[in-house]
Amino acid sequence: MEWIFLEALVALLLAVFIVWWTMRPRKRKPEVLEAARRAGAGAANLNEGCAEPKE
């Protein structure tokens, strides 16, 4: 009987670890956003390479 509780506890801890690992915030921003921030460009300038015209 104790074996079932131990196995359930291990499964629960594994599930909590997987959720924690996937939901934690990213430490690094994508390089495109970081380069735009360093250059002083706002979010409006991130669409420069798009085929659609800016309004």
Rosetta constraint file for C-alpha pairs under 8 A:
AtomPair CA 1 CA 5 HARMONIC 6.92 0.50
AtomPair CA 2 CA 6 HARMONIC 6.18 0.50
AtomPair CA 3 CA 7 HARMONIC 6.07 0.50
AtomPair CA 4 CA 8 HARMONIC 6.08 0.50
AtomPair CA 5 CA 9 HARMONIC 6.06 0.50
AtomPair CA 6 CA 10 HARMONIC 6.23 0.50
AtomPair CA 7 CA 11 HARMONIC 6.21 0.50
AtomPair CA 8 CA 12 HARMONIC 6.10 0.50
AtomPair CA 9 CA 13 HARMONIC 6.14 0.50
AtomPair CA 10 CA 14 HARMONIC 6.09 0.50
AtomPair CA 11 CA 15 HARMONIC 6.16 0.50
AtomPair CA 12 CA 16 HARMONIC 6.20 0.50
AtomPair CA 13 CA 17 HARMONIC 6.10 0.50
AtomPair CA 14 CA 18 HARMONIC 6.20 0.50
AtomPair CA 15 CA 19 HARMONIC 6.27 0.50
AtomPair CA 16 CA 20 HARMONIC 6.08 0.50
AtomPair CA 17 CA 21 HARMONIC 5.99 0.50
AtomPair CA 18 CA 22 HARMONIC 6.20 0.50
AtomPair CA 19 CA 23 HARMONIC 5.96 0.50
AtomPair CA 20 CA 24 HARMONIC 6.00 0.50
AtomPair CA 29 CA 33 HARMONIC 6.76 0.50
AtomPair CA 29 CA 34 HARMONIC 6.24 0.50
AtomPair CA 30 CA 34 HARMONIC 6.28 0.50
AtomPair CA 31 CA 35 HARMONIC 5.92 0.50
AtomPair CA 32 CA 36 HARMONIC 6.20 0.50
AtomPair CA 33 CA 37 HARMONIC 6.12 0.50
AtomPair CA 33 CA 46 HARMONIC 7.92 0.50
AtomPair CA 34 CA 38 HARMONIC 6.22 0.50
AtomPair CA 35 CA 39 HARMONIC 6.13 0.50
AtomPair CA 36 CA 40 HARMONIC 6.25 0.50
AtomPair CA 36 CA 41 HARMONIC 5.13 0.50
AtomPair CA 36 CA 42 HARMONIC 7.07 0.50
AtomPair CA 36 CA 43 HARMONIC 7.95 0.50
AtomPair CA 36 CA 46 HARMONIC 7.39 0.50
AtomPair CA 37 CA 41 HARMONIC 5.90 0.50
AtomPair CA 37 CA 42 HARMONIC 7.04 0.50
AtomPair CA 41 CA 45 HARMONIC 6.08 0.50
AtomPair CA 41 CA 46 HARMONIC 7.92 0.50
AtomPair CA 42 CA 46 HARMONIC 7.49 0.50
AtomPair CA 47 CA 54 HARMONIC 7.89 0.50
